[in-house]
Amino acid sequence: MAVSEVKLGLKERFLKVYANLPLNLRKEIILVLDKEPITWNVVYLEVSNNTEKGSQILKKLEELKII
């Protein structure tokens, strides 16, 4: 991992990955949380609104090494 990536927070890392995704991939499910399918677009909305669910999702995406 590059030094610049270490300094980025989870939200910034997610936004960097999200910005580089093709539009059609953003509708795909990347995670199931509490038996709910979560797409890239859902994560973006939750993270943008600084919700508790958004924080949970970011932590899970980090654990899975997606971000």
N, C-alpha and C positions, 0 to 999 in steps of 0.2 A: 504494500500500500504506500502510495506517495505521501510525502510529508504534508502536502497541502490538503490531502483527503483526511488526514488524521485530525486536522484542526476544524474541519467542517462538522457541524452538529448533524443529528439525524435528519432534521427537517431539510437542511440545505443539501445533504446527500441525496435524499429522496427527490427533491426538486430537480437536481442535476440529472438524475436517471430519468425522471419523468419527462423532462424537456427533450431528451434525446430519443424517446420512444416514438415509433411510427404511430400515427393516429389510430389505425385499425387495431393495434395491440392494446391500446388503453382500455378497451372494452372487455379484455380477457380477465378471468379470475386468477388472482395470484396468491390468494390466501383464504382460508376459512377460519373465521373467528366467531366463537360462540354459535356454531352451526349456521353461520351466515356467510355466503360467498362474498368476497371483497374483490372488486376490480381496481385497476389503477385509477380510474376516474373517481371511484368512491374514496380511495385513499387521499387523492388530491383534495377533494371537498372537505374531508375530515381534518386533514393537516392544515389547509388554508384557514379553516375556522377555529383552529387551536382547541379542538375538542379532546376530552379524555380518551375517547375511542381512538382518535388520531394518534395519540401518544402510545397507546397499547399496540396499535398496528405498526408504528415505526419501530418499536422495540422488537416486535416479532419479525419484521422484515430484516432487521439487523441480525437477529439470531440465525435466520435462514440464509444470511449472507447475500441477500438480494440487493441491499443498499450498503 
